Amino acid sequence: MQTTPAQLRLVLSAFVAMLVLSALDQTILSTALPAIVQELHGQDRLSWVFSAYLMASTVAIPLYGRLADLHGAKPWLLVATGLFLAGSLSCGLAGSMTQLVAARAVQGAGGGGLMTLTMLGVAALVPVQRRSALQGLLGASYGLAVMFGPLVGGVLVQHLSWHWAFFINLPVALVALPAIALAMPATPPRPRQGVDLLGVVLLGAALVMLLLATRRGGGGADAGLWGLGPMLAMGALLSVAFLVAQRRARHPMLPLSLFARPAFSAAALISASTGAALFSAVVFLPTYFQTALGLTPTSSAWHLLPLMAGVTLAAIGSGRLLRAHGPLRRTALAACGLMLLGLVSLVAALRWAPGQAVVLSACVLPLGLGLGLLFPIVTAVAQRSAPPQHLGVATSTPIMLRTLGGALGVSALGAWVADQMSTGLVAIPAQAGRPGVFADALASALQPVYGAVAGVCLLAAAAAWRLPLRVDMATHAA
């Protein structure tokens, strides 16, 4: 069925709306959780509200990519939207923390599909010449939603209730669902192939174990027998088992041959790096603004405005550059340089101007510009360096790695921050009551954290050297 311009605009609007919602739900609870804990009395399961969504979405992303390769994006986009809608409604109606955690898992199973399948939907609906610009718009929308999540959550909790952090999804999803069902054309039938169920189970178990390791490995009540070491070892063993299974599978869920292509493996590494950089800024800076500088949640969110603006403007510009067959490798290297500049500036500001929120806010502008430039590049390279029959997997893998890089990176770095804080405060017991000592300790703890993320950006820059010189070289492989 030929898509009319009006239908195309309707479907693309639905794509943007659902991608925004799925990204928003990764961070919207950062300012809503105190109210949730106060009402549902589940402090001991606080981290699971985040973990359930992240684990479900991370495991679902590659599965949706594989299913889309087999059956097309439309039916699974409808399934993902339905799951996200049901999960959002269940979260809003939850009467206990256990119910909320279970509902967040359902919501994450849908949200992971939305992140992947919207990108695939663009690839199916528009020609290659227009694809990069539209994917740049989706990348900008994703970045904006992640940034604005804490602000939206704070406003909803302050003026309505925490339930509306989930209910806000319902009207948008209810409009997008029929729009996708009626206006998006179905994919022609493809030869039937099996689904690698063993691969799904092994990958899911490995990712869950690694995510649990970062949640439990920071010490405290969850450490002990199933602390960091045993969980990391189990995660590593399951990862090896997954790789072995993929080599032997007739129809692997994640074809390892994709990583033999230098451009694809480079895009995958860059994507994981952007996840760590993005979420380290979104999670730790608002915490510093609020706990160390005494800003309100709304005010701290507004201090991330340069980061938001940088992501949005650069993603749109990057999409246009790709459409014009611009210099891909040089653009990616420049983006890594901007990210590095932003992170080094943050380290310097936390050392020499820790109380200046405006200075810290200005430091994240180059970080946002670098992230925005890389979002469309990663998607375009991954899609065009893979054979057509693996388009879904090629699209979903960098998204999965970005989510995983953010989840694992923030969890591990968060444990490091806590350890640095405790060491710093214990080292200065005589000053423990002095005003500002906590702020000084947190600023000191964040400096090596952002230095480590800067090192990750150096790895991304090294990977960028393996990208094609120009976008027209990254065509679909035969």
C-alpha positions as CSV (number, residue, x, y, z in Angstrom):
1,M,0.0,0.0,0.0
2,Q,1.4,3.4,-1.0
3,T,1.6,5.9,1.9
4,T,0.1,9.3,1.2
5,P,1.9,12.4,2.5
6,A,-0.8,13.0,5.0
7,Q,-0.5,9.4,6.3
8,L,3.2,9.7,6.4
9,R,3.0,12.8,8.6
10,L,0.5,11.1,10.9
11,V,2.6,8.0,11.3
12,L,5.9,10.0,11.9
13,S,4.1,12.2,14.5
14,A,3.0,9.0,16.2
15,F,6.6,7.7,16.1
16,V,8.0,10.9,17.7
17,A,5.3,10.9,20.4
18,M,5.9,7.2,21.4
19,L,9.7,7.6,21.3
20,V,9.4,10.6,23.5
21,L,7.2,8.7,26.0
22,S,9.5,5.7,26.2
23,A,12.6,7.9,26.7
24,L,10.7,10.1,29.2
25,D,9.9,7.1,31.4
26,Q,13.7,6.4,31.8
27,T,14.2,9.6,33.9
28,I,10.8,11.0,34.9
29,L,10.7,9.2,38.2
30,S,13.9,10.8,39.5
31,T,11.9,13.6,41.0
32,A,8.7,11.6,41.6
33,L,10.2,8.8,43.7
34,P,10.2,10.5,47.0
35,A,6.4,11.0,46.8
36,I,6.0,7.4,45.7
37,V,8.0,6.0,48.6
38,Q,6.1,8.2,51.0
39,E,2.8,6.8,49.9
40,L,3.7,3.2,49.1
41,H,6.3,2.6,51.9
42,G,8.8,0.7,49.8
43,Q,12.2,2.2,50.5
44,D,13.9,-1.2,50.3
45,R,12.6,-1.7,46.8
46,L,13.3,1.8,45.5
47,S,16.0,0.9,43.0
48,W,13.8,-1.8,41.5
49,V,11.4,0.9,40.2
50,F,14.2,1.9,37.9
51,S,15.8,-1.5,37.5
52,A,12.6,-3.3,36.4
53,Y,12.1,-0.8,33.5
54,L,15.7,-0.9,32.4
55,M,16.1,-4.6,32.6
56,A,12.8,-5.3,30.7
57,S,13.5,-2.7,28.0
58,T,17.2,-3.7,27.5
59,V,16.3,-7.4,27.0
60,A,13.3,-6.5,24.8
61,I,15.2,-4.2,22.4
62,P,17.2,-6.9,20.4
63,L,14.2,-9.3,20.5
64,Y,12.0,-6.7,18.8
65,G,14.7,-6.0,16.2
66,R,14.9,-9.7,15.3
67,L,11.1,-10.1,15.2
68,A,10.8,-7.0,13.0
69,D,13.3,-8.6,10.5
70,L,11.0,-11.6,10.4
71,H,7.6,-10.0,10.3
72,G,8.0,-6.3,9.7
73,A,7.9,-3.4,12.2
74,K,4.2,-2.7,12.2
75,P,2.7,-5.6,14.1
76,W,5.4,-5.5,16.8
77,L,5.1,-1.7,17.1
78,L,1.4,-2.2,17.9
79,V,2.3,-4.9,20.5
80,A,5.0,-2.6,22.0
81,T,2.6,0.3,22.2
82,G,-0.1,-1.9,23.8
83,L,2.3,-3.2,26.4
84,F,3.5,0.3,27.1
85,L,-0.1,1.5,27.5
86,A,-1.1,-1.4,29.8
87,G,2.1,-0.9,31.9
88,S,1.5,2.8,32.2
89,L,-2.0,2.3,33.4
90,S,-1.0,-0.4,35.9
91,C,1.8,1.8,37.2
92,G,-0.6,4.7,37.8
93,L,-3.1,2.5,39.6
94,A,-0.5,0.6,41.7
95,G,-1.4,0.3,45.3
96,S,1.9,-1.2,46.6
97,M,5.6,-1.1,45.6
98,T,5.4,-4.7,44.5
99,Q,2.6,-3.9,42.1
100,L,4.5,-0.9,40.8
101,V,7.7,-2.8,40.1
102,A,5.8,-5.5,38.2
103,A,3.9,-2.8,36.2
104,R,7.2,-1.1,35.4
105,A,8.6,-4.3,33.9
106,V,5.5,-4.5,31.6
107,Q,6.0,-0.9,30.7
108,G,9.7,-1.4,30.0
109,A,8.9,-4.4,27.7
110,G,6.8,-2.0,25.6
111,G,9.2,0.9,25.9
112,G,12.2,-1.1,24.6
113,G,10.2,-1.9,21.5
114,L,9.2,1.7,20.9
115,M,12.9,2.9,20.9
116,T,13.8,0.3,18.3
117,L,10.7,0.1,16.1
118,T,10.2,3.8,15.6
119,M,13.7,3.9,14.0
120,L,12.8,0.9,11.8
121,G,9.5,2.4,10.9
122,V,11.3,5.4,9.4
123,A,13.6,3.1,7.5
124,A,10.6,1.3,6.0
125,L,8.6,4.4,5.2
126,V,11.0,6.9,3.7
127,P,13.7,6.7,1.1
128,V,17.4,6.6,2.1
129,Q,17.8,10.3,1.0
130,R,15.4,11.5,3.6
131,R,16.0,8.9,6.3
132,S,18.9,10.5,8.0
133,A,17.1,13.9,8.6
134,L,14.1,12.2,10.1
135,Q,16.2,9.9,12.3
136,G,18.0,13.1,13.4
137,L,14.7,14.4,14.5
138,L,14.0,11.2,16.4
139,G,17.4,11.4,18.0
140,A,16.8,14.9,19.1
141,S,13.4,13.9,20.5
142,Y,15.0,11.1,22.5
143,G,17.6,13.3,24.0
144,L,15.1,16.0,24.9
145,A,12.8,13.6,26.5
146,V,15.6,12.1,28.7
147,M,16.6,15.6,29.7
148,F,13.2,16.9,30.5
149,G,12.1,13.8,32.4
150,P,13.1,15.2,35.8
151,L,11.5,18.5,35.2
152,V,8.2,16.9,34.0
153,G,8.2,14.6,37.0
154,G,8.8,17.5,39.4
155,V,6.0,19.6,37.9
156,L,3.5,16.7,37.9
157,V,4.2,15.7,41.5
158,Q,4.1,19.3,42.7
159,H,0.8,20.2,41.0
160,L,-1.0,16.9,40.7
161,S,0.4,13.6,42.1
162,W,3.0,11.0,41.3
163,H,0.3,8.9,39.6
164,W,0.3,11.4,36.7
165,A,3.9,10.6,35.9
166,F,2.4,7.5,34.4
167,F,-1.1,8.6,33.4
168,I,0.4,11.3,31.2
169,N,1.3,8.5,28.8
170,L,-2.3,7.3,28.3
171,P,-3.8,10.0,26.0
172,V,-0.7,10.1,23.8
173,A,-0.6,6.3,23.4
174,L,-4.4,6.0,22.8
175,V,-4.0,8.5,19.9
176,A,-0.8,6.9,18.5
177,L,-2.1,3.4,18.5
178,P,-4.9,3.8,16.0
179,A,-2.8,6.2,13.9
180,I,-0.1,3.5,13.5
181,A,-2.7,0.7,13.0
182,L,-4.6,2.6,10.2
183,A,-1.9,4.7,8.5
184,M,1.2,2.6,8.6
185,P,1.5,0.2,5.7
186,A,2.2,-3.5,6.5
187,T,5.4,-5.2,5.4
188,P,5.1,-7.8,2.6
189,P,5.2,-11.4,3.9
190,R,8.7,-12.8,4.3
191,P,10.0,-16.4,4.4
192,R,9.2,-17.9,7.7
193,Q,12.2,-18.4,10.0
194,G,12.5,-19.6,13.6
195,V,13.2,-17.3,16.6
196,D,16.3,-18.1,18.6
197,L,14.6,-18.7,21.9
198,L,17.8,-20.0,23.6
199,G,19.6,-16.8,22.5
200,V,16.7,-14.7,24.0
201,V,16.9,-16.5,27.3
202,L,20.7,-16.4,27.6
203,L,21.0,-12.7,26.6
204,G,18.2,-11.8,29.0
205,A,19.8,-13.7,31.8
206,A,23.2,-12.1,31.2
207,L,21.9,-8.6,31.0
208,V,19.7,-9.0,34.1
209,M,22.7,-10.4,36.1
210,L,25.0,-7.6,35.0
211,L,22.4,-5.0,35.9
212,L,21.7,-6.6,39.2
213,A,25.4,-6.7,39.9
214,T,25.7,-2.9,39.6
215,R,22.6,-2.5,41.8
216,R,23.8,-4.9,44.5
217,G,27.5,-4.5,44.3
218,G,27.8,-1.2,46.1
219,G,27.8,-2.8,49.5
220,G,25.1,-2.7,52.1
221,A,22.4,-5.3,52.7
222,D,22.5,-6.7,49.2
223,A,26.2,-7.4,49.1
224,G,27.3,-10.8,50.6
225,L,26.8,-14.1,48.9
226,W,25.2,-12.5,45.8
227,G,27.4,-9.4,45.8
228,L,29.3,-7.8,43.0
229,G,31.9,-10.5,42.4
230,P,29.6,-13.6,42.0
231,M,27.1,-11.7,40.0
232,L,29.7,-10.3,37.6
233,A,31.1,-13.8,37.2
234,M,27.7,-15.2,36.5
235,G,27.0,-12.4,34.0
236,A,30.3,-13.0,32.2
237,L,29.6,-16.8,32.0
238,L,26.1,-16.2,30.6
239,S,27.5,-13.7,28.1
240,V,30.0,-16.3,26.9
241,A,27.3,-18.9,26.7
242,F,25.2,-16.5,24.6
243,L,28.0,-15.8,22.2
244,V,28.6,-19.5,21.7
245,A,24.9,-20.1,21.2
246,Q,24.8,-17.3,18.5
247,R,27.7,-18.9,16.6
248,R,25.8,-22.2,16.5
249,A,22.3,-21.0,15.9
250,R,20.7,-21.4,12.5
251,H,18.8,-18.1,12.8
252,P,20.7,-16.2,15.5
253,M,19.0,-13.4,17.4
254,L,22.1,-11.3,17.2
255,P,24.3,-12.3,14.2
256,L,27.9,-12.0,15.3
257,S,28.9,-11.5,11.6
258,L,27.6,-7.9,12.0
259,F,30.5,-7.1,14.4
260,A,33.0,-8.3,11.8
261,R,32.1,-5.2,9.9
262,P,34.3,-2.4,11.2
263,A,31.7,0.3,10.7
264,F,29.1,-1.6,12.6
265,S,31.3,-2.5,15.5
266,A,32.5,1.1,15.7
267,A,28.9,2.4,15.8
268,A,28.1,-0.1,18.6
269,L,31.0,1.1,20.8
270,I,30.2,4.7,20.2
271,S,26.6,4.1,21.1
272,A,27.5,2.5,24.4
273,S,29.8,5.5,25.1
274,T,27.0,8.0,24.4
275,G,24.7,6.2,26.9
276,A,27.3,6.4,29.7
277,A,28.0,10.1,29.0
278,L,24.3,11.1,28.6
279,F,23.0,9.4,31.7
280,S,26.0,10.4,33.9
281,A,25.1,14.0,33.2
282,V,21.3,13.5,33.6
283,V,21.6,11.6,36.9
284,F,24.5,13.1,38.8
285,L,24.2,16.8,37.9
286,P,20.6,17.3,39.1
287,T,21.6,15.4,42.3
288,Y,24.5,17.8,42.8
289,F,22.4,20.9,42.1
290,Q,19.8,19.8,44.6
291,T,21.8,18.2,47.5
292,A,25.0,20.3,47.3
293,L,23.7,23.7,46.0
294,G,20.2,23.6,47.5
295,L,18.3,24.1,44.2
296,T,14.8,22.9,43.7
297,P,14.1,20.0,41.4
298,T,12.6,22.3,38.8
299,S,15.5,24.8,39.0
300,S,18.0,22.0,38.8
301,A,16.3,20.6,35.7
302,W,16.4,24.1,34.0
303,H,20.1,24.2,34.6
304,L,20.4,21.3,32.2
305,L,18.9,23.5,29.4
306,P,22.2,23.9,27.6
307,L,22.6,20.2,27.5
308,M,19.0,19.9,26.1
309,A,19.6,22.6,23.5
310,G,22.9,21.1,22.4
311,V,21.4,17.7,21.9
312,T,18.4,19.0,19.9
313,L,20.2,21.4,17.6
314,A,23.1,19.1,16.9
315,A,20.9,16.1,16.2
316,I,18.9,18.1,13.7
317,G,22.1,19.5,12.1
318,S,23.7,16.0,12.0
319,G,20.7,14.6,10.2
320,R,20.9,17.3,7.5
321,L,24.6,16.7,7.2
322,L,24.1,13.0,6.6
323,R,21.4,13.7,4.1
324,A,23.9,16.0,2.2
325,H,26.5,13.2,2.2
326,G,28.7,15.2,4.5
327,P,32.0,14.2,6.1
328,L,30.9,11.4,8.5
329,R,34.2,10.4,10.1
330,R,35.3,14.0,10.7
331,T,31.9,14.9,12.2
332,A,32.0,11.9,14.5
333,L,35.6,12.8,15.7
334,A,34.5,16.4,16.2
335,A,31.5,15.1,18.2
336,C,33.8,13.0,20.5
337,G,36.0,16.1,20.9
338,L,33.0,18.2,22.0
339,M,32.0,15.5,24.5
340,L,35.5,15.3,25.9
341,L,35.6,19.1,26.2
342,G,32.4,19.2,28.1
343,L,33.5,16.5,30.5
344,V,36.9,18.0,31.2
345,S,35.3,21.3,31.7
346,L,32.9,19.7,34.3
347,V,35.9,18.3,36.1
348,A,37.6,21.7,36.2
349,A,34.4,23.5,37.3
350,L,33.8,21.0,40.1
351,R,37.3,21.6,41.3
352,W,37.6,25.4,41.0
353,A,34.0,26.7,40.8
354,P,31.9,24.0,42.6
355,G,29.3,26.5,43.8
356,Q,28.6,28.2,40.5
357,A,25.6,26.4,39.0
358,V,25.7,28.7,35.9
359,V,29.3,27.6,35.2
360,L,28.5,24.0,35.5
361,S,25.4,24.5,33.3
362,A,27.6,26.1,30.6
363,C,30.0,23.2,30.7
364,V,27.4,20.7,29.5
365,L,26.7,22.6,26.3
366,P,29.6,21.0,24.3
367,L,28.6,17.6,25.8
368,G,25.1,18.0,24.4
369,L,26.4,19.1,21.0
370,G,28.6,16.0,20.8
371,L,25.8,13.7,21.8
372,G,23.4,15.2,19.4
373,L,25.8,14.9,16.5
374,L,26.4,11.2,17.3
375,F,22.8,10.0,17.7
376,P,21.9,10.1,14.0
377,I,25.4,9.0,12.8
378,V,25.3,5.8,14.9
379,T,21.8,4.8,13.5
380,A,22.7,5.6,9.9
381,V,26.0,3.7,10.0
382,A,24.5,0.7,11.8
383,Q,21.7,0.4,9.3
384,R,23.7,0.9,6.1
385,S,26.6,-1.3,7.1
386,A,24.3,-4.3,7.6
387,P,22.7,-6.5,5.0
388,P,19.0,-5.7,4.4
389,Q,17.7,-8.9,6.1
390,H,19.4,-7.8,9.3
391,L,18.1,-4.2,9.3
392,G,16.1,-4.7,12.5
393,V,18.9,-6.3,14.5
394,A,21.4,-3.7,13.1
395,T,19.1,-0.9,14.3
396,S,18.3,-2.4,17.7
397,T,21.8,-3.4,18.8
398,P,23.2,0.2,19.1
399,I,20.0,1.2,21.0
400,M,20.4,-1.7,23.3
401,L,24.1,-0.9,23.9
402,R,23.2,2.8,24.6
403,T,20.6,1.8,27.2
404,L,22.9,-0.8,28.7
405,G,25.9,1.6,28.7
406,G,23.7,4.2,30.5
407,A,22.3,1.7,33.0
408,L,25.6,-0.1,33.8
409,G,27.6,3.1,33.7
410,V,25.4,5.1,36.0
411,S,25.0,2.2,38.5
412,A,28.8,1.5,38.6
413,L,29.7,5.2,38.8
414,G,27.0,5.8,41.4
415,A,28.6,3.1,43.6
416,W,31.9,4.8,43.1
417,V,30.5,8.2,44.0
418,A,29.0,6.7,47.2
419,D,32.4,5.1,48.1
420,Q,34.3,8.4,47.4
421,M,31.7,10.3,49.5
422,S,32.1,8.0,52.5
423,T,35.9,8.1,52.3
424,G,35.9,11.9,52.0
425,L,33.6,12.5,54.9
426,V,35.3,10.0,57.2
427,A,38.7,11.7,56.4
428,I,37.4,15.0,57.8
429,P,35.4,14.1,60.9
430,A,36.4,17.3,62.7
431,Q,34.7,19.4,59.9
432,A,31.7,17.2,59.6
433,G,29.4,19.9,61.0
434,R,30.8,22.7,58.9
435,P,28.4,24.2,56.4
436,G,29.3,23.1,52.9
437,V,31.4,20.1,53.8
438,F,28.9,17.7,52.2
439,A,28.9,19.8,49.0
440,D,32.7,19.8,48.9
441,A,32.8,16.0,49.4
442,L,30.3,15.5,46.6
443,A,32.1,17.8,44.2
444,S,35.4,15.9,45.0
445,A,33.7,12.6,44.4
446,L,32.2,13.6,41.0
447,Q,35.5,14.8,39.6
448,P,37.1,11.3,39.0
449,V,33.7,10.1,37.8
450,Y,33.5,12.6,35.0
451,G,37.2,12.0,34.4
452,A,36.4,8.3,33.9
453,V,33.5,9.1,31.5
454,A,36.0,11.3,29.6
455,G,38.1,8.3,29.2
456,V,35.1,6.4,27.7
457,C,34.8,9.2,25.2
458,L,38.4,8.7,24.2
459,L,37.5,5.1,23.3
460,A,34.6,6.4,21.3
461,A,37.0,8.7,19.4
462,A,39.3,5.7,18.6
463,A,36.2,3.8,17.3
464,A,35.2,6.8,15.2
465,W,38.4,6.3,13.1
466,R,36.9,3.1,11.8
467,L,33.8,4.9,10.4
468,P,33.4,5.5,6.7
469,L,34.7,8.8,5.4
470,R,31.3,9.8,4.1
471,V,27.7,8.6,4.7
472,D,27.3,7.4,1.1
473,M,30.0,4.8,1.7
474,A,27.9,3.2,4.5
475,T,25.4,1.6,2.1
476,H,23.7,-1.7,2.8
477,A,26.1,-4.5,2.5
478,A,25.3,-7.3,0.2
